[in-house]
Amino acid sequence: MRWLVAPLTLLALAGAMGCGEEKTVPDGQIVQALKLEPDSDNPVYAIGGDAFCEVDQDLLNNETEVGEAKSEPRLEGLVITDQDQSVGVQAVPPFDPSCERSARKALDNLGDE
């Protein structure tokens, strides 16, 4: 019976170490990092106030939300994330490609804080 206890103990410890809590980034940090400005008429933010750089007000605060958004067929190509895909935003077309580059960079920097 002892030969079974040791492997089971190791498995339990390994499982406990791998079950860390998911990091969630507050909306305020994303808003600040991307310099998002709310639109008074629509449920969107504009990056730096640019109407061609709008993102949905439903910000993606963690890996689960990013994964769910990326799996939505209607959002294909519109989800912008950091390189770890742990935080992001949903672009609203038409969306200027230069805004995507700056948004990715800002999201990457957000993860470094």
Solvent accessible surface area in square Angstrom, and as a share of the most:
residue,aa,sasa,rsa
1,M,169,0.75
2,R,215,0.78
3,W,190,0.67
4,L,71,0.35
5,V,81,0.47
6,A,60,0.47
7,P,66,0.41
8,L,97,0.48
9,T,68,0.40
10,L,123,0.61
11,L,123,0.61
12,A,69,0.54
13,L,103,0.51
14,A,55,0.43
15,G,36,0.35
16,A,72,0.56
17,M,159,0.71
18,G,66,0.63
19,C,105,0.63
20,G,64,0.61
21,E,175,0.78
22,E,79,0.35
23,K,121,0.51
24,T,79,0.46
25,V,9,0.05
26,P,74,0.47
27,D,70,0.36
28,G,50,0.48
29,Q,86,0.38
30,I,0,0.00
31,V,39,0.22
32,Q,143,0.64
33,A,29,0.23
34,L,6,0.03
35,K,146,0.62
36,L,10,0.05
37,E,91,0.41
38,P,98,0.61
39,D,40,0.21
40,S,115,0.74
41,D,127,0.66
42,N,78,0.40
43,P,98,0.62
44,V,13,0.08
45,Y,35,0.13
46,A,10,0.08
47,I,22,0.11
48,G,50,0.48
49,G,40,0.38
50,D,58,0.30
51,A,69,0.53
52,F,124,0.51
53,C,2,0.01
54,E,33,0.15
55,V,0,0.00
56,D,46,0.24
57,Q,66,0.29
58,D,93,0.48
59,L,4,0.02
60,L,7,0.03
61,N,19,0.10
62,N,19,0.09
63,E,98,0.44
64,T,71,0.41
65,E,60,0.27
66,V,1,0.01
67,G,39,0.37
68,E,107,0.48
69,A,6,0.05
70,K,94,0.40
71,S,86,0.56
72,E,71,0.32
73,P,113,0.71
74,R,175,0.64
75,L,14,0.07
76,E,147,0.66
77,G,73,0.70
78,L,39,0.20
79,V,13,0.08
80,I,2,0.01
81,T,6,0.03
82,D,6,0.03
83,Q,155,0.69
84,D,101,0.52
85,Q,84,0.37
86,S,24,0.15
87,V,2,0.01
88,G,0,0.00
89,V,0,0.00
90,Q,17,0.07
91,A,6,0.05
92,V,43,0.25
93,P,84,0.53
94,P,95,0.60
95,F,37,0.15
96,D,54,0.28
97,P,88,0.55
98,S,52,0.34
99,C,12,0.07
100,E,51,0.23
101,R,158,0.58
102,S,60,0.39
103,A,1,0.00
104,R,91,0.33
105,K,138,0.58
106,A,20,0.16
107,L,0,0.00
108,D,46,0.24
109,N,78,0.40
110,L,8,0.04
111,G,39,0.38
112,D,120,0.62
113,E,160,0.72
